[in-house]
Amino acid sequence: MDTVSVPPTHRPDGAWRPEGADRIALVLQGGGALGAYQAGVYQALHEAGLEPDWLAGVSIGGINSAIIAGNRPEHRLERLREFWETITARHVWFYTPDGDDPRKARNSWSSLLTLMQGQPGFFTPNTPNPWLSPRGAKTATSFYDNAPLRETLLRLVDFDLLNSKTTRYACGAVNVANGNFSYFDSTQTVIEPEHIMASGALPPALPMVRIGTDYFWDGGLVSNTPLQWLLENAGPVGMIVFQVDLFSAQGALPRDMYDVLARQKDIQYSSRTRLVTDYFRHQQHTNTLLKRVLDKLPETELDDEMREARQRLAAMPEINILHLIYQQLAYEGQAKDYEFSGTSMREHWDAGYRDTQRTLSHKDWLRVVHNDGGVVVHDVHHSEP
């Protein structure tokens, strides 16, 4: 198929889509306190006029996605900032000397305060502690109560707008009883605060969340990114996907037990994003070859199954994935995902903002080329020296 030049399209709200892009998707991985990086990513997209049509997330990614999808474009950044300033409002130290060692000490104290006191607007410690609670009691299966998060979501998310299907939203969670992964998709489900809370209910810290007759935990237990689900449901469109990961699959060899714990967490929650993208690129290549073969066969030589396959392959998705991965700082360790200080939040936010600006500076990455289907991946951290 010849490449067709399609000019950028502009929407009435001032947002726009790059050449060849029918849809813009924002896919957000789970990662607790590191989720401020995703807010910085969105700020850069918002300032560039690239408003997503489809948001999908797991855990903190599901929360960030809900705040974006559940507000009109002119209010999204304001609501995101309010959320992050709310949950990181506690003061840690009045002054921190410069250098890695003081920051390590400050971050350790901040994460310890989270363990002891929870986070404002997010979760509070259960009383009594689960180890001291009777079996079957409400406090027996988690260390914290996430009721404050429900109130925060009700304040910051317009659930009528979220469920209006103006912007598609989905978050992933795991069924506690059978271990099956579920996506709560606004095109199929009326999204309530409980769906978002379930996506971020990481045990044993947070309690399982009841939805209907089922109970759910954090989707990161099975897959910490909804990328595979999104690609499987993309349909025959040209799409730009901003995939934002908070844990890197690649890292240095551990030097001590703190490094071991941090590296183990990175590997566990990175969710093999590159494996997913490589698989879909291979699948798209195979489908393209099959389509070419079927197109060359005379109609008389095709059976019903082959005709069905030819029809299915007549239009395949064209997808550009712009992969952003948070790069851990030297003084961050295994507690980085529950170190909720305001200082770290602003660092993470700024990092996401800068990385996205660098990504958007590659104008050719935004152009979706229609050429019989394909998945193209760009990563600013691997494409620049």
C-alpha positions, -999 to 999 in steps of 0.1 A, spaced: 0 0 0 13 34 -9 19 59 19 -8 85 21 0 119 34 -26 130 59 -23 165 74 -26 171 111 -62 174 123 -74 200 148 -102 196 173 -126 224 185 -110 224 219 -76 234 205 -61 200 207 -47 183 176 -36 150 162 -4 144 143 -4 133 107 -20 99 102 -31 96 139 -67 87 144 -62 83 181 -38 93 209 -35 69 238 -18 73 271 -8 41 289 3 44 325 21 18 345 17 14 383 44 26 407 30 44 437 49 76 445 67 75 412 34 82 395 42 120 397 64 113 367 33 105 347 17 138 357 48 156 343 44 136 311 8 147 308 17 183 315 41 183 285 14 166 263 -12 191 274 10 221 267 17 207 232 -20 203 226 -19 165 224 -49 154 245 -54 117 247 -86 100 234 -79 68 253 -64 64 287 -55 31 304 -36 25 336 -29 2 365 -26 12 401 -13 48 404 -15 49 366 -52 41 369 -57 69 393 -38 94 372 -57 83 341 -91 87 359 -82 122 369 -73 131 333 -102 114 317 -126 125 344 -120 162 338 -123 186 308 -90 194 292 -88 229 307 -91 214 343 -70 183 340 -36 197 349 -51 216 378 -68 185 392 -36 164 388 -16 189 406 -41 191 434 -41 153 438 -3 151 440 0 181 464 -27 166 486 -10 132 490 25 146 495 15 175 518 33 161 549 66 180 557 96 157 562 126 179 570 128 216 570 163 215 554 182 188 536 220 193 529 231 188 493 245 154 483 234 118 478 238 107 514 216 134 530 190 127 504 191 90 511 186 97 548 157 121 541 140 97 517 144 68 542 128 89 569 100 100 545 92 63 536 93 54 573 67 81 580 45 66 552 47 32 568 38 46 602 12 73 593 0 66 558 -5 95 533 -30 123 535 -59 119 511 -47 84 502 -45 58 531 -43 56 569 -31 28 592 -56 3 603 -63 0 640 -57 -26 653 -28 -38 632 -38 -69 610 -15 -91 631 -36 -82 661 -70 -84 644 -93 -114 647 -94 -136 616 -122 -124 593 -122 -88 607 -122 -58 584 -87 -49 596 -73 -84 593 -62 -84 557 -44 -51 552 -22 -27 570 -40 4 558 -75 17 550 -79 34 516 -112 52 524 -94 86 521 -87 78 485 -124 74 478 -131 109 491 -102 123 471 -114 107 439 -150 120 444 -136 155 448 -112 154 419 -130 132 393 -162 140 375 -176 105 372 -205 116 349 -179 129 324 -157 98 330 -186 76 320 -198 98 291 -173 80 268 -160 113 256 -126 99 265 -122 61 268 -108 50 302 -98 16 315 -80 3 346 -68 -32 354 -73 -52 386 -70 -89 397 -98 -110 410 -87 -122 444 -107 -154 443 -97 -168 409 -66 -147 400 -81 -136 367 -71 -102 354 -99 -78 346 -101 -44 328 -128 -20 338 -135 -2 305 -157 29 305 -172 17 271 -185 -14 288 -187 -6 326 -200 23 346 -168 34 364 -172 41 401 -145 51 426 -142 14 437 -130 3 402 -101 28 405 -94 19 441 -93 -18 432 -67 -12 405 -45 3 432 -52 -20 461 -17 -36 464 -16 -62 492 -8 -65 520 -7 -27 523 -42 -19 510 -74 -39 514 -91 -58 486 -120 -39 471 -155 -53 466 -172 -47 432 -205 -65 429 -199 -100 444 -162 -101 436 -131 -88 454 -101 -72 436 -65 -64 442 -39 -42 424 -36 -52 387 2 -50 391 2 -85 407 -4 -99 372 6 -72 347 17 -37 357 10 -21 323 -22 -23 301 -2 -20 269 -10 -56 257 -47 -51 264 -47 -18 245 -29 -32 215 -53 -62 214 -82 -38 213 -67 -11 190 -88 -19 159 -77 -9 124 -66 27 131 -36 49 131 -26 55 167 1 71 188 6 55 221 25 72 249 36 43 271 49 56 305 67 31 327 79 38 362 101 7 366 130 -1 342 137 -36 332 173 -27 327 196 -18 355 230 -23 372 240 -54 391 232 -50 428 261 -42 452 243 -47 485 210 -59 499 193 -25 494 202 -28 457 189 -63 456 155 -53 469 153 -23 445 164 -44 415 139 -72 423 111 -46 424 122 -31 391 122 -65 374 89 -76 389 69 -45 380 85 -35 347 61 -61 332 83 -68 302 70 -39 281 96 -45 254 86 -81 252 50 -71 246 60 -46 219 84 -71 202 57 -97 202 32 -73 185 57 -61 160 64 -98 150 27 -105 149 20 -75 127 49 -85 103 34 -121 101 -1 -107 94 13 -84 67 30 -113 49 -2 -134 52 -22 -105 37 1 -102 7 -1 -140 1 -39 -140 3 -42 -110 -20 -22 -128 -47 -44 -159 -47 -73 -162 -72 -107 -160 -56 -115 -195 -68 -86 -209 -46 -99 -193 -14 -120 -212 11 -143 -196 37 -116 -195 64 -91 -178 40 -117 -152 29 -124 -144 65 -87 -140 72 -83 -117 42 -112 -96 53 -98 -94 88 -64 -83 75 -78 -58 50 -72 -30 75 -46 -34 102 -36 -9 129 -7 15 124 8 22 158 36 44 170 46 37 206 66 64 223 81 47 253 90 68 283 107 51 313 115 68 346 152 69 353 160 62 389 181 87 407 213 77 425 199 82 460 166 64 454 163 28 466 137 1 470 113 24 489 111 48 460 75 38 452 63 47 487 85 77 494 58 104 491 77 136 500 69 168 482 105 172 472 106 138 455 72 144 439 84 175 422 116 158 410 95 130 395 71 154 379 99 175 364 116 144 351 84 133 332 80 168 318 115 170 305 116 135 290 83 142 272 95 175 258 126 157 245 104 130 230 81 155 213 111 173 198 114 143 175 87 154 151 90 124 128 81 101 157 47 116 158 39 109 122 20 76 116 29 61 83 3 39 67 20 9 52 0 -23 56 0 -23 94 29 -21 118 41 -13 153 70 12 156 86 19 190 106 50 199 125 56 232 142 88 238 166 72 264 178 47 238 177 69 208 199 97 221 235 95 234 
